[in-house]
Amino acid sequence: EKDVAKLQKSNKIDSYEALFLHNKILDFRAAIDGIYDFCDQPTHYFYIHFLCLLSALYLPLFAVDTAYSAGWGANSDLKIELLNGLIVVLQCIFVVGLRLMGQILVDPFGDDLEDLSVITYVLGTIQNSKIILSSRTQPDVDENQESELMTTRNPPAIC
C-alpha cells in the first residue's frame, strides 16, 4: 500500500490504477487470511511434550526438593515453608497453564465446520498429482502449425 501511494504521488499511476491496486492488495490479504488457519496442522510436538514432561517429572521433584530444603523437624521455619509452598504453587500454575495454552494452540478455533482442513488439501494435491503423473503424454507439436500460429497477427482464442 505504501508503494502504491508512492507511485501515485510520483504521478506514475493515476487514482483509478491506485484504487485498483489497493483493491487487489485487500483481496490478496483476505485470501491469505482465509488460508491461514491452524486446524489439522502439525502439533507443536516439542513444546507440548516438553511441558508434559515438565509437569509429570520436574514439578513433583521440585516440590520434594523444596520440602527438604525448607528444613526438617526442629530446623524448620514456618515463614520459609510458606514461601517455598507459594513458589511451588506458582510454578505449578505456570507450567500447567503453559501446557494448557499449548493444547489450545493446536486447535484455537475449536471443532468448527468452517476450519480449513490442511490434511484435506494435502490429500487432494496427492490425488491430483497421481492423476497428472498417470496421464498419457500428448503428441508432439506440428512445427508447421506452430510457426503459422506464431506469424499470425491474431492467434486463435484458447478455451
trRosetta pair geometry for C-beta under 8 A, 3 or more apart (Angstrom, degrees):
i j d omega theta_ij theta_ji phi_ij phi_ji
1 4 5.6 -49 -149 33 35 113
1 5 6.5 35 151 -18 64 103
1 22 6.5 60 -120 -116 90 84
1 25 6.0 171 -66 122 81 166
2 5 5.6 -54 -151 37 34 112
2 6 6.4 37 150 -20 66 103
3 6 5.5 -51 -148 35 35 113
3 7 6.3 34 153 -18 66 104
4 7 5.8 -53 -148 37 31 110
4 8 6.3 30 153 -18 64 107
4 13 7.4 -59 -156 62 71 145
4 18 5.4 125 169 -143 105 79
4 21 4.8 180 -114 104 130 133
4 22 6.1 174 121 -63 166 77
4 25 7.3 -111 -26 -25 143 143
5 8 5.7 -55 -145 38 31 111
5 9 6.3 31 155 -18 65 106
5 18 7.5 80 -87 -149 43 125
6 9 5.8 -56 -146 37 30 109
6 10 6.3 16 159 -7 65 110
7 10 6.0 -63 -143 46 29 102
7 12 4.5 -82 -164 65 82 113
7 13 4.8 35 135 14 114 109
7 18 7.3 179 85 -93 100 94
8 11 7.6 34 180 -78 33 29
8 12 7.6 -87 -69 50 23 72
8 13 5.6 -55 -84 73 64 90
8 14 7.6 58 -130 -170 84 11
8 15 6.9 72 -144 -90 123 53
8 17 8.0 -179 -90 80 91 92
8 18 4.4 26 -79 -84 130 141
13 17 4.0 -114 -173 90 109 132
13 18 5.6 138 113 -55 117 78
13 21 7.4 24 152 -9 165 137
14 17 5.4 96 53 14 66 100
14 18 7.0 -122 107 -5 35 94
15 18 5.4 -53 -143 38 35 115
15 19 6.2 38 156 -21 67 103
16 19 5.9 -53 -149 35 29 110
16 20 6.4 31 151 -19 62 107
17 20 5.4 -52 -146 37 34 115
17 21 6.3 32 155 -17 66 105
18 21 5.8 -55 -146 38 30 108
18 22 6.3 32 153 -20 64 106
19 22 5.7 -53 -146 36 31 113
19 23 6.4 32 155 -19 64 105
20 23 5.9 -56 -151 36 29 111
20 24 6.5 27 152 -17 64 106
21 24 5.6 -53 -146 37 34 111
21 25 6.3 37 153 -21 66 103
22 25 5.7 -53 -148 35 31 112
22 26 6.4 28 154 -16 65 106
23 26 5.8 -55 -148 39 32 109
23 27 6.3 33 153 -19 66 105
24 27 5.6 -51 -144 37 32 112
24 28 6.3 36 154 -21 64 105
25 28 5.7 -54 -149 35 30 113
25 29 6.5 31 152 -19 64 104
26 29 5.6 -51 -147 36 34 112
26 30 6.4 34 154 -19 65 104
27 30 5.7 -54 -149 36 32 112
27 31 6.4 33 152 -20 65 105
28 31 5.7 -53 -148 35 32 111
28 32 6.4 28 155 -15 65 105
29 32 5.8 -56 -146 39 31 108
29 33 6.1 34 153 -22 65 108
30 33 5.5 -53 -144 37 30 114
30 34 6.4 32 154 -21 63 104
31 34 5.8 -54 -151 34 30 111
31 35 6.6 26 153 -17 64 106
32 35 5.7 -56 -149 36 34 109
32 36 6.1 27 157 -19 69 110
33 36 6.1 -56 -139 36 28 106
34 37 7.9 -24 168 -35 36 110
34 116 7.3 122 158 -64 65 133
35 116 6.6 125 -152 -140 36 170
37 41 8.0 176 105 -27 58 115
37 109 7.4 -41 -158 6 101 139
37 115 5.8 166 162 -161 139 72
37 116 3.9 132 43 34 139 109
37 118 7.7 -169 77 -46 89 95
38 41 5.3 -86 -162 24 53 124
38 105 7.2 -117 -168 172 158 58
38 106 7.2 167 151 166 120 23
38 107 6.6 -176 108 -113 107 33
38 108 5.4 72 44 12 143 101
38 109 7.3 149 49 2 98 95
39 107 6.1 53 -107 -129 68 84
39 109 6.8 -58 -56 48 105 110
39 112 7.9 -109 -73 55 145 85
39 115 3.5 82 -29 166 161 129
39 116 5.9 151 50 64 110 53
39 117 6.0 -61 115 -91 115 51
39 118 7.1 165 91 -4 66 87
40 115 7.6 136 -4 135 94 119
40 116 7.9 -116 36 108 110 59
40 117 4.9 63 -1 -151 151 63
40 118 4.6 -168 95 38 106 84
40 119 4.4 -110 179 -8 137 99
40 120 7.6 86 76 -3 174 79
41 118 5.5 66 -76 15 69 151
42 45 7.2 -39 161 -32 103 99
43 48 6.0 -38 161 8 114 145
43 106 5.2 -4 -120 -119 87 114
44 47 4.0 -7 135 35 116 122
44 48 5.7 124 84 -20 80 93
44 102 6.1 -113 69 -158 123 100
44 105 6.4 3 3 102 131 128
44 106 7.1 -126 14 -80 84 80
45 48 6.5 -68 -146 40 20 100
45 49 6.0 -2 170 0 62 119
46 49 6.4 -70 -140 48 22 99
46 50 5.7 24 164 -23 65 115
47 50 6.1 -60 -144 35 19 109
47 51 6.5 12 160 -11 59 110
47 102 5.2 -169 128 -129 109 132
48 51 6.1 -65 -154 40 27 106
48 52 6.4 27 152 -19 65 107
48 99 7.1 88 -147 -146 62 71
48 102 4.6 176 -91 141 75 133
48 103 6.7 98 -125 -70 116 66
48 106 7.3 26 -71 -57 142 120
49 52 5.4 -47 -142 36 37 113
49 53 6.3 41 154 -20 65 102
50 53 5.7 -53 -150 36 31 112
50 54 6.4 36 149 -22 64 104
51 54 5.3 -46 -144 34 36 116
51 55 6.3 30 158 -14 67 104
51 95 6.4 171 -157 -172 87 79
51 98 5.4 -145 -126 108 138 103
51 99 4.1 -179 137 -86 126 83
51 102 5.9 161 28 8 151 150
52 55 6.0 -57 -144 41 30 104
52 56 6.0 19 159 -12 66 114
52 99 6.3 110 -69 -131 59 126
53 56 6.0 -63 -138 43 27 103
53 57 5.8 -18 178 20 67 114
53 58 7.3 63 130 -11 70 101
54 57 7.1 -75 -126 53 15 79
54 58 4.6 -33 -152 32 58 129
54 59 6.7 74 150 -30 68 91
54 95 5.2 -135 123 -154 121 128
54 99 7.8 -158 63 -62 106 113
55 58 7.4 -13 -49 49 15 88
55 59 5.5 6 -143 -2 42 133
55 92 7.8 89 -131 -144 86 69
55 95 5.2 167 -80 135 86 117
55 96 5.8 97 -116 -82 133 70
55 99 5.7 -31 -26 -40 143 152
56 59 7.7 83 15 32 9 100
56 60 7.8 -25 164 2 32 112
57 60 7.0 -80 -164 40 22 98
57 61 6.3 8 159 -9 64 119
58 61 5.8 -68 -149 44 31 109
58 62 5.8 32 158 -23 71 110
58 95 7.7 -161 80 -125 116 161
59 62 5.6 -52 -141 36 29 113
59 63 6.4 31 158 -21 63 104
59 88 7.9 108 -166 -164 81 83
59 91 6.8 175 -120 119 90 105
59 92 5.6 89 -151 -100 132 82
59 95 6.0 -152 -70 63 122 156
60 63 5.6 -53 -147 35 33 112
60 64 6.4 30 156 -16 66 104
61 64 5.9 -55 -148 38 32 108
61 65 6.2 31 155 -17 66 109
62 65 5.7 -56 -144 40 30 111
62 66 6.1 30 156 -19 65 108
62 88 6.7 166 118 -119 100 87
62 91 6.6 -82 120 108 153 154
63 66 5.8 -55 -145 38 28 110
63 67 6.4 31 154 -22 62 106
63 88 4.9 83 -106 -146 82 134
63 92 8.0 29 -66 -59 117 117
64 67 5.6 -54 -149 34 31 113
64 68 6.5 28 154 -15 65 104
65 68 5.9 -56 -149 37 31 107
65 69 6.2 23 156 -14 66 110
66 69 5.8 -58 -141 42 31 107
66 70 6.3 42 155 -35 64 102
66 84 4.5 165 173 -175 110 115
66 85 8.0 158 131 -68 130 39
66 87 6.8 -164 -134 81 149 116
66 88 5.5 -158 61 -65 160 114
67 70 5.8 -47 -151 19 30 116
67 84 7.3 159 -77 132 40 138
68 72 7.2 0 -149 -60 58 108
69 84 7.2 172 80 -115 96 147
70 76 6.2 34 130 -133 88 89
70 77 7.5 -131 177 47 79 72
70 80 5.2 161 -149 124 81 104
70 81 4.8 87 -179 -93 140 68
70 84 4.8 -115 -81 22 116 159
71 75 4.1 -151 -158 113 101 83
71 76 3.5 166 99 -93 119 52
71 77 6.0 105 -3 4 155 69
71 80 6.5 87 -8 84 116 137
71 81 7.3 -80 39 -61 104 96
72 75 5.6 23 50 51 58 111
72 76 6.4 124 -19 -51 7 95
73 76 6.7 157 63 -8 22 100
76 80 7.4 -146 -168 67 61 113
76 81 6.2 33 -176 -52 106 123
77 80 4.2 70 74 13 105 110
77 81 6.6 -178 86 -12 52 87
78 81 5.6 -58 -147 38 31 113
78 82 6.3 30 156 -18 66 105
79 82 5.9 -54 -147 37 30 109
79 83 6.3 28 154 -16 64 108
80 83 5.7 -55 -145 39 31 111
80 84 6.1 28 157 -15 66 108
81 84 5.9 -55 -143 41 28 108
81 85 6.1 32 155 -21 63 108
82 85 5.6 -54 -145 37 29 114
82 86 6.4 32 155 -20 64 104
83 86 5.7 -53 -150 34 30 112
83 87 6.5 31 152 -19 64 105
84 87 5.6 -51 -147 35 34 113
84 88 6.4 36 154 -19 66 103
85 88 5.7 -53 -148 35 32 111
85 89 6.3 30 155 -17 65 106
86 89 5.8 -55 -146 38 31 110
86 90 6.2 29 156 -17 66 107
87 90 5.9 -55 -145 39 29 109
87 91 6.2 27 157 -18 64 108
88 91 5.9 -57 -146 38 28 109
88 92 6.3 30 154 -19 63 107
89 92 5.7 -55 -149 36 30 112
89 93 6.4 31 153 -20 65 105
90 93 5.6 -53 -147 35 32 112
90 94 6.3 30 156 -17 66 106
91 94 5.8 -53 -146 37 32 110
91 95 6.2 24 159 -13 67 109
92 95 6.1 -59 -141 41 28 104
92 96 5.9 18 164 -9 66 113
93 96 6.2 -60 -138 45 23 103
93 97 5.8 26 159 -21 62 115
94 97 5.7 -59 -144 39 24 113
94 98 6.3 25 157 -20 63 105
95 98 5.7 -51 -147 34 30 110
95 99 6.5 31 152 -19 63 104
96 99 5.6 -52 -149 35 34 114
96 100 6.4 33 153 -16 66 104
97 100 5.8 -54 -145 39 32 108
97 101 6.2 34 154 -20 65 106
98 101 5.5 -53 -144 37 32 113
98 102 6.4 36 154 -21 64 103
99 102 5.7 -52 -151 33 31 112
99 103 6.6 30 151 -17 63 104
100 103 5.6 -53 -150 36 35 111
100 104 6.5 35 151 -19 66 104
101 104 5.6 -53 -149 37 34 111
101 105 6.4 41 150 -25 65 103
102 105 5.5 -49 -148 30 34 115
102 106 7.2 47 151 -31 60 93
103 106 5.8 -38 -161 12 38 116
104 107 7.4 -91 -163 64 36 58
104 108 6.2 63 155 -107 77 63
105 108 6.2 4 -130 -66 33 97
107 110 6.6 96 139 -92 105 12
107 111 7.3 19 164 -66 142 59
107 115 7.9 -18 -153 -121 92 159
109 112 5.3 -51 135 10 109 124
109 114 8.0 -86 143 77 143 93
109 115 5.8 166 77 -88 128 106
111 115 7.8 -84 -156 -2 28 137
112 115 5.0 124 72 -31 90 91
116 121 7.8 2 173 -21 94 127
117 120 3.9 63 101 1 114 114
117 121 7.1 159 98 -9 66 81
118 121 5.7 -58 -156 39 40 109
118 122 6.2 40 148 -21 71 105
119 122 5.5 -53 -145 37 34 112
119 123 6.2 32 157 -16 67 106
120 123 6.0 -56 -146 39 28 108
120 124 6.2 28 154 -18 63 109
121 124 5.6 -53 -143 39 32 113
121 125 6.2 35 156 -22 65 105
122 125 5.8 -54 -149 35 30 111
122 126 6.5 30 152 -18 63 104
123 126 5.7 -52 -148 35 33 112
123 127 6.3 32 154 -18 65 106
124 127 5.7 -55 -145 38 31 110
124 128 6.2 27 157 -14 66 108
125 128 5.9 -56 -143 41 29 107
125 129 6.1 33 155 -22 64 107
126 129 5.7 -55 -147 35 28 113
126 130 6.5 31 154 -20 63 103
127 130 5.8 -52 -152 32 32 111
127 131 6.7 32 150 -19 63 104
128 131 5.5 -50 -150 34 37 114
128 132 6.4 37 152 -19 67 104
129 132 5.7 -53 -147 37 33 111
129 133 6.1 26 157 -14 67 109
130 133 5.9 -59 -141 42 29 106
130 134 6.0 16 162 -10 66 114
131 134 6.2 -65 -141 43 24 101
131 135 6.6 39 155 -42 61 100
132 135 5.9 -45 -154 8 30 116
141 145 7.3 -129 175 71 80 105
141 146 5.3 62 150 -59 120 128
142 145 4.0 58 85 17 113 112
142 146 6.4 174 87 -15 57 86
143 146 5.5 -56 -144 38 31 114
143 147 6.3 27 160 -16 67 105
144 147 6.1 -57 -148 38 28 105
144 148 6.3 30 153 -20 63 109
145 148 5.6 -54 -146 36 32 115
145 149 6.4 33 155 -19 64 104
146 149 5.9 -55 -150 35 30 110
146 150 6.5 27 153 -18 64 107
147 150 5.6 -55 -147 37 35 112
147 151 6.4 26 158 -15 67 109
148 151 6.1 -62 -146 39 29 103
148 152 6.6 33 157 -29 64 104
149 152 6.1 -50 -146 23 31 111
149 155 5.6 57 -172 -127 87 106
149 156 7.6 -68 -129 17 104 91
152 155 5.8 126 83 -82 109 58
